[in-house]
Amino acid sequence: MNYLLTIIAALLCTGMASAATKTVTVTVTNPSAFGRKAVPVVMEVDDDVRSASVRLDGKEIPCQLDDLDDDGEFDELAFLTDMQSKERQVFSVELSTTGQPRQYPAVTYGYLGIRDRDKSAKTQKHQRITSVTFPKETNPYNYIFPHGAVMENDMVGFRVYCDHRQSIDYYGHRILKADIAETGFYPSKEQKAANSGDDVLYTGSTYGCGALHGWNGKTAVMFENVRNRTQTVVTDGPVRTILDITNKGWQPVEGRKPVDITTRYILYAGHRDVKVEAEFSRDVADIPLSTGIVDIVEGSEEFTDKAGLRGCWGTACAGNNPKVYDTHTVGLGIAVPKRYYKGDSHFTDGKEKLPNQAYVQVVGTRGDELDYWFTVTCDMESFGFKTSKEWFDYLKEWKKQLDTPVIIKTND
C-alpha cells in the first residue's frame, strides 16, 4: 500500500513539474519626445508555452500567441500599449505550459478562400482555407476569393493578389469597423449605405500599396518566373494579422541562381501601416529589388525625402470601369530603412487610359533579409486626412517614429 501511494505521489509531482508557470517582467521605454498609440511589443516564447496573460499596473490587456511556422508550437507573444513621451512601462507577463490562449474581442481579420462558382451571389458559399500553393503555369485569380489573401483591422484593409503581380490592393473604411468578413471586399449598395468600407484603389500591374518586386532598371520584375507560389494566412486575432506570400525558385534575373522568397505582411490593431519582412533562401546581393506605390492617375502629388520615405496623393477610379467603381482620393506612403534604400525611380507603360505607373523605391540587401513599411489613407475615412499637406506631414512624423523605436527589455 505504501509502495502504491509512493508511486501516485511521484506521478502527481511529475505532473505538477510539467505544468509550469513563470512570470516575466517586460520593460518598455519610449525614448522620444512624442507619444505613441498602439505600440507593438513582441517577445519570443519557449515552445512549451500554451497560454499567457499580460498585465500593466495590475490590469489585464489583450495579448496574442502566434505559431509562425505551423509546427503546432507558439513562437511569439504580442501585445499593444499606448505611451506618453519619455514614458517607461513595466508589464507582468505570465506564461504557462497548460491551458489554451485567452480569448479577447477580435480586432484584426485574415482571410483566404476558394471561390464558390455558383453564379448567384446570394447563395455562394466560399470555402475558407489557410494556405494554397499553385504552380507558375496556373492562374488562380478567378478561383481564389477575393482574388488573394486579405488582412484587415478597423482602420484599413488589404488584399494581396494571388497571380504573378502580387500587388497590394487597398480597402478603405468610412468608420472604425472591420467588415470585410461581411462584404467580401465587394460591398452591396445596402452595405455602403450602412457605412461599410469599399475598394478604393486601382493597382493595375504595379506595386499597389507597397509590394516587393524585382527591378530591371526600367520597370518592376514580378513573379512570372517561379516554380510555385503560396499564400498563407499565418494568424489573426486581437493584436495582429500576418500573411505570408512565398515564391519558390524565383529567377528575376536570367542566368542567375534562383531564390526562394517569403514576404511577410504584418498588420497590427490600431495601425494604418503594415510592416513588411522579406526573407530569402540565400544572399541576394546579386538581385536588384524594388518596392513602391502606384502613381494615382488624376492630379497625383508626390513627396520624397530622397532617403527612403515616399508618398503620393491623388484621385482616381478604384477600378477599370467607372460604371462599377467609385472615384476616391487616396494617400499612400512607403518607408524603407537607409540600409536597404538605393534610390528613387518611376515607371509607366505609357497607356492613355489607366496607365500602369508607379513611384519606385529601388532597394537591395547584401544578406538574406529586407524590411520596410507602407501606410494608407483615403477620403472615405471619417477619422483620416483631408489634404495632401496633412498627409505628407503625417508621413514625416510616421518616419520619425519608425526611426526611433521603443526599447524593450525582458527579465525572466
GIHUSUL-V14903 format. One record per backbone hydrogen bond with DSSP energy under -0.5 kcal/mol. NH is the residue of the N-H (numbers start at 1). CO is the residue of the C=O. Records with the same first field share a line. If there is no record, write none. Layout:
BEGIN
NH = CO, CO
END
This chain:
BEGIN
5 = 1
6 = 2
7 = 3
8 = 4
9 = 5
10 = 6
11 = 7
12 = 8
13 = 9
14 = 10
15 = 11
16 = 12
17 = 13
18 = 14
19 = 15
20 = 18
22 = 95
24 = 93
25 = 411
26 = 24, 91
27 = 25, 409
28 = 26, 89
29 = 407
30 = 87
31 = 29
36 = 83
39 = 81
41 = 79
43 = 77
45 = 75
49 = 46
50 = 96
51 = 96
53 = 94
54 = 61
55 = 92
56 = 59
57 = 90
59 = 56
61 = 54
64 = 78
66 = 76
68 = 66
74 = 49
75 = 66
76 = 66
77 = 43
78 = 64
79 = 41
80 = 62
81 = 39
83 = 36
86 = 32
87 = 84
89 = 28
91 = 26, 89
92 = 55
93 = 24, 91
94 = 53, 92
95 = 22, 93
96 = 51
97 = 20
102 = 52
107 = 237
108 = 237
109 = 152
111 = 150
113 = 145
114 = 127
115 = 113, 143
117 = 115
121 = 119
123 = 120
124 = 120
127 = 114
128 = 126
129 = 112
132 = 231
134 = 229
136 = 227
138 = 135
140 = 138
143 = 140
144 = 140
145 = 113
147 = 144
149 = 160
150 = 111
151 = 158
152 = 109
153 = 156
157 = 171
158 = 151
159 = 169
160 = 149
161 = 159, 167
162 = 147
168 = 207
169 = 159, 167
171 = 157
172 = 170, 198
175 = 195
177 = 154, 175
182 = 179
183 = 179
184 = 180
186 = 183
192 = 188
193 = 189
194 = 190
195 = 192
196 = 191
198 = 172
200 = 170
201 = 170
203 = 201
206 = 204
209 = 168, 207
210 = 207
211 = 207
213 = 211, 290
214 = 221
215 = 288
216 = 219
221 = 214
222 = 220
223 = 164
226 = 224
227 = 248
228 = 248
229 = 134
230 = 246
231 = 132
232 = 244
233 = 130
234 = 232, 242
235 = 242
241 = 267
242 = 235
243 = 265
244 = 232
245 = 263
246 = 230, 244
247 = 261
248 = 228
250 = 247, 259
251 = 225
256 = 253
259 = 250
261 = 247
262 = 279
263 = 245, 261
264 = 262, 277
265 = 243
266 = 275
267 = 241, 265
268 = 266, 273
269 = 239
271 = 268
274 = 374
275 = 266
276 = 372
277 = 264
278 = 370
279 = 262
280 = 368
281 = 260
284 = 367
287 = 284
288 = 286
289 = 363
290 = 213
291 = 361
293 = 359
294 = 208
295 = 357
296 = 294
298 = 315
299 = 297
300 = 297
301 = 313
303 = 311
305 = 309
310 = 308, 334
311 = 303
312 = 332
313 = 301
314 = 330
315 = 298
316 = 328
318 = 326
324 = 321
325 = 321
328 = 316
330 = 314, 328
331 = 377
332 = 312
333 = 375
334 = 310
335 = 373
336 = 308
337 = 371
340 = 337
341 = 337
342 = 362
343 = 362
345 = 360
347 = 358
349 = 356
357 = 355
358 = 347
359 = 293
360 = 345, 358
361 = 291
362 = 343, 360
363 = 289
364 = 340
370 = 278
372 = 276
373 = 335
374 = 274
375 = 333
376 = 272
377 = 331
379 = 329
381 = 378
382 = 174
384 = 381
391 = 387
392 = 388
393 = 389
394 = 390
395 = 391
396 = 392
397 = 393
398 = 394
399 = 395
400 = 396
401 = 397
402 = 398
403 = 399
404 = 400
407 = 29
408 = 406
409 = 27, 407
411 = 25
412 = 410
END
